[in-house]
């Protein structure tokens, strides 16, 4: 179990599309508004582990073309999102009333298109779930543990974003932060499929 906890920690804390979007949303909308994204992302990732462990992973293993198509659709969407963040106009952090953060559902659904989360879920099931009669209960247990470990990891990224909003007060500084986060999102997305 210790090896799984370490794996879950590293998978959750290292930069990836979800971490970078949590940081960006926290910088823009504040820590409190980012909490639903964190909860949604953690539950979504744990749900993906559960989904892969209860059969979808085996189905995808039989259909590598479908698996590859899903992976590239996720890469395309996250690359588009990175471009949108990069091209955002320079503006100080003053959120209009009509603007809303990603939210609970957005955080959860992001996991469906995040290549890093898919690779993590496949690794969890193939390495840690075992085989035999206890496999299903082990997958449920691993999903719950992963969810609990990933919450403080994403919370750390949200704290970094909230701190960044205090440092990057001017419109130009915020634009540079957005551009840096967009580039990191792009790199993290492409590294998840190329490495």
Backbone bond lengths (Angstrom), bond angles and torsions (degrees), N, CA, C in turn:
res aa  C-N    CA-C-N  psi(-1)  N-CA   C-N-CA  omega(-1)  CA-C   N-CA-C  phi
1 X - - - 1.455 - - 1.537 111.16 -
2 X 1.317 117.46 -34.18 1.461 120.37 179.48 1.529 110.96 -60.43
3 X 1.316 116.54 -40.35 1.467 118.87 179.11 1.522 111.14 -64.38
4 X 1.339 117.42 -36.77 1.464 119.82 177.52 1.525 110.79 -68.08
5 X 1.319 117.54 -40.50 1.466 120.86 178.86 1.528 110.16 -61.15
6 X 1.315 116.63 -43.59 1.466 119.89 177.47 1.528 111.02 -63.67
7 X 1.334 116.61 -42.40 1.461 120.58 177.64 1.527 110.36 -60.49
8 X 1.327 117.15 -47.22 1.465 121.38 -178.62 1.526 110.97 -62.39
9 X 1.335 116.36 -39.70 1.461 120.16 178.96 1.530 110.42 -63.56
10 X 1.317 116.67 -49.13 1.471 120.37 -178.59 1.531 110.29 -63.90
11 X 1.327 117.18 -42.74 1.467 120.53 -179.99 1.527 111.46 -63.75
12 X 1.330 117.16 -31.91 1.462 120.86 -176.69 1.522 113.69 -86.73
13 X 1.311 118.29 -32.85 1.459 121.14 -172.85 1.526 112.96 -90.18
14 X 1.340 117.33 -25.10 1.464 119.60 -178.08 1.531 110.60 -72.02
15 X 1.333 116.09 150.21 1.470 119.11 -177.37 1.522 111.79 -59.06
16 X 1.284 114.01 135.80 1.450 122.43 175.99 1.517 107.53 -159.32
17 X 1.312 118.14 177.04 1.464 120.64 -178.50 1.531 113.81 -54.77
18 X 1.322 117.66 -43.19 1.466 119.94 -178.29 1.522 110.78 -66.20
19 X 1.321 117.57 -45.88 1.461 121.43 -179.34 1.524 110.90 -58.90
20 X 1.308 116.12 -43.63 1.456 120.64 -176.31 1.531 110.72 -69.64
21 X 1.330 117.38 -38.25 1.459 119.62 177.27 1.530 111.23 -69.24
22 X 1.333 117.61 -34.76 1.467 120.60 175.16 1.523 109.34 -62.94
23 X 1.327 116.77 -46.14 1.463 121.04 178.89 1.527 110.60 -60.26
24 X 1.312 117.30 -47.39 1.467 121.24 -179.10 1.523 111.96 -63.00
25 X 1.324 116.90 -44.77 1.462 120.28 179.76 1.521 111.14 -65.37
26 X 1.320 117.24 -38.39 1.456 120.60 178.83 1.522 111.04 -66.42
27 X 1.320 117.24 -39.61 1.463 120.77 178.05 1.524 110.42 -65.25
28 X 1.300 116.01 -36.50 1.473 120.29 -175.15 1.523 113.19 -84.81
29 X 1.342 117.37 -44.02 1.461 120.76 -171.87 1.531 114.14 -110.02
30 X 1.334 116.64 -10.65 1.458 119.51 179.97 1.518 112.30 101.19
31 X 1.320 114.34 162.96 1.469 121.41 -176.23 1.528 112.15 -64.57
32 X 1.319 116.95 -44.67 1.475 120.93 -176.95 1.535 111.47 -61.56
33 X 1.319 116.53 -41.62 1.467 120.49 -179.27 1.520 112.05 -70.70
34 X 1.327 117.57 -17.59 1.466 121.68 -178.13 1.528 111.72 -88.81
35 X 1.321 118.12 -17.16 1.473 120.73 -178.31 1.537 113.18 -57.50
36 X 1.346 119.92 -41.88 1.477 118.09 175.90 1.530 113.38 -61.89
37 X 1.336 117.33 -34.84 1.466 120.34 177.80 1.521 109.54 -63.71
38 X 1.335 115.94 -44.27 1.466 120.99 179.82 1.519 109.96 -60.84
39 X 1.329 117.06 -48.92 1.465 120.67 179.91 1.525 110.78 -61.03
40 X 1.325 116.75 -45.36 1.466 120.54 178.90 1.512 112.54 -61.83
41 X 1.338 116.36 -42.90 1.469 120.20 -179.52 1.519 110.82 -65.59
42 X 1.323 117.90 -41.72 1.470 120.98 -179.35 1.523 111.40 -67.10
43 X 1.316 116.22 -44.98 1.469 120.04 178.72 1.531 110.00 -67.04
44 X 1.331 116.62 -38.80 1.468 120.54 178.08 1.519 112.34 -63.06
45 X 1.332 116.73 -43.64 1.470 120.31 179.29 1.522 110.63 -66.29
46 X 1.336 116.53 -42.64 1.467 120.22 178.09 1.533 110.33 -64.33
47 X 1.324 116.46 -38.97 1.462 120.39 177.29 1.524 111.83 -64.74
48 X 1.317 116.39 -35.30 1.461 120.32 177.48 1.524 110.88 -67.16
49 X 1.339 116.58 -40.42 1.471 120.12 175.09 1.523 109.59 -60.05
50 X 1.322 116.31 -44.12 1.467 121.07 178.89 1.524 111.46 -63.32
51 X 1.316 116.26 -43.97 1.465 121.37 179.52 1.527 111.43 -62.38
52 X 1.328 115.82 -46.99 1.465 120.29 179.44 1.524 110.46 -65.02
53 X 1.337 116.64 -40.23 1.462 120.75 -178.03 1.506 115.15 -71.79
54 X 1.335 116.62 -22.03 1.461 119.04 -178.87 1.517 113.52 -99.98
55 X 1.333 116.94 11.53 1.454 116.83 171.95 1.512 116.62 142.26
56 X 1.330 118.30 -31.94 1.453 119.19 -177.70 1.519 111.54 -62.53
57 X 1.326 116.73 -35.28 1.465 120.52 178.62 1.511 112.01 -60.60
58 X 1.328 116.11 -39.42 1.465 119.53 178.76 1.523 110.55 -69.26
59 X 1.338 116.27 -38.02 1.465 119.40 178.01 1.514 110.74 -63.76
60 X 1.347 116.22 -43.95 1.462 119.35 179.36 1.519 111.80 -65.67
61 X 1.319 116.99 -32.03 1.462 120.25 178.35 1.525 110.75 -64.27
62 X 1.335 116.48 -30.75 1.464 120.82 179.01 1.527 112.09 -81.37
63 X 1.313 116.96 -18.30 1.458 121.73 -178.84 1.530 109.81 -124.20
64 X 1.300 117.23 75.14 1.471 119.22 -176.96 1.530 113.15 -62.53
65 X 1.328 117.46 -28.82 1.467 119.46 178.69 1.529 111.53 -67.25
66 X 1.337 116.64 -37.91 1.469 120.63 177.05 1.527 109.41 -67.19
67 X 1.317 116.11 -42.93 1.456 121.11 178.61 1.529 109.96 -59.84
68 X 1.322 117.10 -44.69 1.457 121.09 -179.78 1.530 110.67 -66.92
69 X 1.321 117.15 -40.10 1.471 120.24 179.01 1.532 110.69 -62.87
70 X 1.327 117.76 -43.77 1.459 121.16 177.45 1.524 111.33 -61.48
71 X 1.304 115.25 -41.34 1.456 120.64 -179.65 1.531 110.29 -62.79
72 X 1.313 117.83 -46.24 1.462 120.97 -177.75 1.525 112.06 -72.80
73 X 1.325 118.28 -29.69 1.465 120.11 173.74 1.530 109.61 -64.86
74 X 1.323 116.51 -41.52 1.460 120.24 176.46 1.515 111.87 -62.99
75 X 1.322 116.91 -42.95 1.464 121.34 178.73 1.532 109.51 -62.36
76 X 1.315 117.55 -43.53 1.467 121.06 -179.33 1.528 110.95 -62.71
77 X 1.338 116.74 -45.08 1.466 120.21 -178.84 1.529 111.06 -65.04
78 X 1.325 117.35 -46.21 1.462 120.57 -179.62 1.533 111.42 -66.92
79 X 1.324 117.67 -32.98 1.468 120.75 175.94 1.528 109.99 -66.97
80 X 1.327 117.05 -41.23 1.461 121.50 176.27 1.534 110.40 -61.65
81 X 1.328 116.02 -44.00 1.460 120.76 178.69 1.528 110.82 -61.61
82 X 1.330 117.19 -41.89 1.462 121.32 177.48 1.528 110.91 -61.26
83 X 1.321 117.02 -41.12 1.474 120.70 178.15 1.524 111.15 -63.72
84 X 1.328 117.01 -40.21 1.460 120.88 178.45 1.529 110.90 -63.87
85 X 1.321 116.94 -42.59 1.464 120.97 178.75 1.520 109.76 -65.30
86 X 1.323 117.07 -42.22 1.462 121.59 -178.39 1.529 111.38 -63.07
87 X 1.312 116.92 -40.22 1.463 121.56 -175.74 1.525 113.32 -86.92
88 X 1.327 118.05 -0.16 1.465 120.58 -179.99 1.524 109.56 -57.45
89 X 1.328 117.20 138.20 1.463 119.73 -177.66 1.531 111.66 -66.67
90 X 1.316 114.96 155.74 1.459 120.69 178.80 1.522 108.85 -68.16
91 X 1.323 116.05 121.64 1.454 120.35 175.36 1.514 108.95 -156.03
92 X 1.302 114.26 145.03 1.456 119.33 177.78 1.525 108.33 -68.34
93 X 1.321 116.37 164.95 1.458 120.27 -177.95 1.516 109.80 -77.28
94 X 1.301 114.82 83.83 1.453 122.33 172.36 1.520 104.93 -133.81
95 X 1.302 115.89 106.29 1.454 121.12 -173.42 1.519 109.88 -85.43
96 X 1.318 116.29 127.98 1.458 120.91 176.39 1.522 109.23 -69.84
97 X 1.311 115.76 154.11 1.468 120.23 -178.29 1.524 112.13 -60.88
98 X 1.333 116.69 -28.58 1.469 119.88 -178.49 1.525 112.84 -78.87
99 X 1.348 117.62 -18.19 1.460 121.11 -179.53 1.516 110.35 -78.96
100 X 1.323 115.71 137.42 1.459 120.39 179.06 1.521 109.38 -131.23
101 X 1.339 116.67 144.91 1.467 118.96 176.30 1.527 110.41 -70.46
102 X 1.310 115.02 174.48 1.467 122.23 -176.52 1.525 112.63 -54.03
103 X 1.314 119.66 -46.09 1.455 124.21 175.65 1.522 113.89 87.39
104 X 1.323 115.22 176.83 1.470 123.99 -176.64 1.530 111.66 -60.67
105 X 1.323 116.67 -52.22 1.472 121.07 -178.46 1.530 110.09 -66.20
106 X 1.309 117.27 -40.12 1.465 121.01 178.09 1.512 112.13 -62.79
107 X 1.334 116.63 -41.99 1.460 120.94 178.36 1.519 111.80 -64.21
108 X 1.337 115.52 -40.22 1.473 119.83 179.63 1.522 111.14 -70.91
109 X 1.325 116.72 -44.78 1.472 118.80 -177.29 1.522 112.15 -71.49
110 X 1.328 116.89 -23.70 1.457 119.88 175.59 1.526 110.73 -57.64
111 X 1.321 116.92 -32.95 1.460 120.69 -177.89 1.530 111.89 -65.51
112 X 1.324 116.79 -27.31 1.464 120.06 179.93 1.530 112.35 -68.91
113 X 1.333 116.91 -25.85 1.465 119.90 -178.60 1.523 112.30 -108.64
114 X 1.308 117.34 1.54 1.455 121.72 -177.30 1.534 110.20 -87.31
115 X 1.322 118.40 110.12 1.469 120.25 -178.57 1.532 112.71 -59.48
116 X 1.328 117.38 -34.54 1.463 120.16 179.45 1.529 110.78 -62.51
117 X 1.326 116.98 -40.32 1.463 120.44 -179.61 1.528 111.02 -68.31
118 X 1.324 117.44 -39.40 1.467 120.11 177.35 1.528 111.09 -62.74
119 X 1.328 116.23 -44.99 1.468 119.76 179.40 1.526 110.61 -63.63
120 X 1.330 116.37 -39.66 1.457 120.85 178.18 1.527 110.29 -63.38
121 X 1.324 117.24 -45.95 1.464 120.61 -178.73 1.526 111.17 -62.79
122 X 1.321 116.71 -42.67 1.468 120.08 177.57 1.523 111.02 -63.74
123 X 1.335 117.17 -38.45 1.470 120.55 178.42 1.519 111.11 -67.17
124 X 1.323 117.52 -43.07 1.470 120.94 179.51 1.518 110.55 -58.46
125 X 1.312 116.18 -48.27 1.461 120.26 -176.47 1.521 111.24 -68.48
126 X 1.320 117.04 -43.04 1.460 118.59 -176.53 1.522 112.91 -74.32
127 X 1.325 118.66 -31.32 1.460 120.71 -175.41 1.528 112.47 -95.78
128 X 1.330 118.20 -40.53 1.460 120.57 -168.52 1.529 115.54 -108.09
129 X 1.336 118.66 -16.57 1.465 119.72 -173.86 1.517 113.81 -77.99
130 X 1.307 117.68 -22.06 1.462 119.84 -179.53 1.519 112.04 72.82
131 X 1.326 114.52 -168.90 1.469 121.44 -179.04 1.519 108.29 -134.89
132 X 1.289 116.28 165.48 1.449 120.05 175.37 1.519 112.83 101.70
133 X 1.329 114.79 -162.88 1.459 122.07 -172.44 1.528 112.93 -67.37
134 X 1.304 117.31 -30.52 1.467 121.50 -176.64 1.522 113.36 -85.99
135 X 1.306 118.12 0.00 1.461 121.76 -174.19 1.525 112.13 -58.54
136 X 1.315 117.91 -46.95 1.467 120.71 -176.69 1.529 111.00 -62.30
137 X 1.305 117.81 -46.42 1.471 120.13 179.47 1.530 110.52 -66.80
138 X 1.316 117.38 -33.47 1.462 120.90 177.45 1.526 110.72 -66.23
139 X 1.324 117.36 -39.58 1.468 121.24 178.06 1.531 110.09 -63.47
140 X 1.318 117.44 -42.42 1.472 121.52 178.06 1.524 109.56 -61.63
141 X 1.308 116.46 -46.60 1.460 122.12 179.68 1.528 111.35 -61.31
142 X 1.322 117.39 -45.77 1.457 121.51 178.89 1.532 111.32 -62.63
143 X 1.318 117.03 -38.19 1.468 121.16 177.83 1.522 111.08 -61.48
144 X 1.323 116.04 -45.72 1.465 120.35 179.93 1.525 111.96 -65.12
145 X 1.317 116.53 -44.11 1.465 120.58 179.54 1.529 109.75 -63.62
146 X 1.317 116.70 -42.01 1.462 119.57 178.76 1.519 110.83 -60.80
147 X 1.320 117.11 -42.83 1.464 121.50 179.71 1.529 110.18 -60.43
148 X 1.314 116.85 -45.58 1.471 121.34 -178.60 1.529 112.23 -66.23
149 X 1.304 117.35 -35.79 1.465 120.54 179.73 1.528 111.06 -75.40
150 X 1.318 117.13 -36.89 1.466 119.31 -175.72 1.530 113.05 -73.57
151 X 1.335 118.45 -23.95 1.476 119.72 -179.33 1.531 112.82 -60.46
152 X 1.329 119.70 -52.83 1.470 117.10 178.66 1.535 112.85 -67.63
153 X 1.313 117.50 -27.21 1.471 119.62 177.75 1.523 110.39 -65.56
154 X 1.335 116.98 -47.86 1.460 119.69 177.81 1.522 110.56 -69.28
155 X 1.333 116.74 -31.28 1.462 120.38 175.21 1.520 111.60 -60.74
156 X 1.314 116.38 -36.19 1.462 120.78 176.71 1.524 110.75 -62.51
157 X 1.324 116.62 -42.77 1.468 120.44 177.74 1.531 110.62 -64.87
158 X 1.333 116.99 -36.36 1.464 120.21 177.84 1.529 110.61 -66.17
159 X 1.326 117.00 -39.89 1.466 120.39 176.72 1.529 110.87 -63.22
160 X 1.329 116.53 -40.04 1.465 120.14 176.28 1.530 110.95 -61.02
161 X 1.324 116.23 -41.10 1.468 120.11 178.70 1.518 112.05 -65.77
162 X 1.338 116.37 -42.33 1.462 120.00 178.32 1.525 110.33 -63.22
163 X 1.326 116.85 -39.83 1.464 120.55 176.31 1.514 112.07 -66.01
164 X 1.321 116.07 -37.55 1.469 120.46 179.68 1.523 110.75 -64.55
165 X 1.323 117.09 -34.19 1.469 119.27 -179.02 1.519 111.25 -66.03
166 X 1.331 117.11 -26.58 1.465 120.14 177.28 1.530 110.82 -76.30
167 X 1.331 115.59 -32.33 1.459 120.33 -178.40 1.520 110.75 -80.19
168 X 1.324 116.74 -40.54 1.466 122.07 -175.58 1.529 109.88 -98.89
169 X 1.314 116.48 72.66 1.469 120.53 -176.17 1.524 113.26 -84.38
170 X 1.304 118.26 -31.68 1.466 119.72 -177.23 1.524 110.71 -78.09
171 X 1.315 115.28 160.02 1.468 120.74 179.53 1.523 111.25 -62.09
172 X 1.334 116.44 -41.99 1.468 120.01 -179.51 1.524 111.11 -65.93
173 X 1.322 117.09 -43.12 1.469 120.40 178.96 1.522 110.70 -63.72
174 X 1.333 116.99 -39.56 1.463 119.78 178.75 1.517 110.89 -66.65
175 X 1.323 116.82 -37.91 1.464 119.77 177.94 1.529 109.92 -63.72
176 X 1.315 117.27 -40.41 1.465 120.28 177.76 1.522 111.21 -64.68
177 X 1.329 116.90 -40.27 1.466 120.07 176.06 1.528 110.09 -60.88
178 X 1.332 116.67 -47.07 1.468 120.26 178.49 1.526 111.31 -59.01
179 X 1.316 116.87 -43.00 1.460 120.07 -179.92 1.523 111.25 -65.46
180 X 1.327 116.23 -40.95 1.470 119.85 176.58 1.523 111.62 -62.97
181 X 1.334 116.71 -43.07 1.468 120.77 179.05 1.523 110.87 -66.81
182 X 1.328 116.42 -37.15 1.464 119.81 177.77 1.520 111.12 -63.66
183 X 1.321 116.32 -43.10 1.466 119.98 178.37 1.524 111.01 -65.06
184 X 1.347 116.70 -40.90 1.468 119.47 176.69 1.520 111.54 -63.33
185 X 1.334 116.51 -40.74 1.466 120.24 177.52 1.520 110.50 -61.05
186 X 1.320 116.44 -43.57 1.459 121.04 179.22 1.529 111.12 -63.29
187 X 1.324 117.03 -45.95 1.470 121.21 179.26 1.523 110.51 -63.67
188 X 1.334 117.60 -46.42 1.466 121.07 -179.22 1.526 111.21 -61.90
189 X 1.313 116.00 -39.96 1.471 120.27 179.85 1.518 111.01 -64.29
190 X 1.314 117.47 -48.59 1.462 121.19 -176.77 1.519 111.72 -72.90
191 X 1.327 117.99 -33.46 1.464 119.84 177.06 1.533 111.12 -64.27
192 X 1.338 115.92 -32.99 1.464 118.41 -178.27 1.520 112.62 -66.54
193 X 1.332 117.53 -21.25 1.477 119.14 178.54 1.520 113.25 -105.94
194 X 1.328 116.76 -20.78 1.459 119.46 -177.14 1.523 113.15 -93.46
195 X 1.312 117.67 -20.66 1.471 121.01 -177.46 1.511 109.56 -100.42
